[in-house]
Amino acid sequence: MAGSSGESQLQRIIRDLQDAVTELNKEFTEAGEPITDDCVSLHKFSYKLEYLLQFDQKEKATLLGNRKDYWDYFCDCLAKVKGANDGIRFVKSISEVSESSLL
């Protein structure tokens, strides 16, 4: 029964994420302006997306004990894409991102 409980929780998370996208789309359509970092709907969407990416993830660590998560996976994949390294370095340099990934 635990599998179906996890599955229904995953479905709820996906539905919440879809609702957040719908809310963003509605806000964009009504305002006719780009969505900015100040947008509460964007913050909700980001939170829900991060929750989905972390859903049912087991704790992983490197040999030295550093925690690994989905961000490490993105960095590994994007490092192979020409021109993506500048973007990765920029995001890693943002103190808010560095601090939140340590939590």
Number of C-alpha atoms within 10 A of each C-alpha: 6 7 8 9 10 13 12 12 13 15 12 12 17 16 12 17 21 15 13 21 16 14 16 19 14 12 17 13 11 9 10 9 9 10 15 10 9 8 12 12 19 18 14 17 20 14 14 18 18 14 14 16 13 14 13 10 10 9 9 11 11 8 7 6 8 10 14 15 16 12 13 12 11 11 17 12 11 15 15 10 10 8 10 13 14 11 13 15 11 9 13 15 11 10 10 10 11 12 10 8 14 9 6
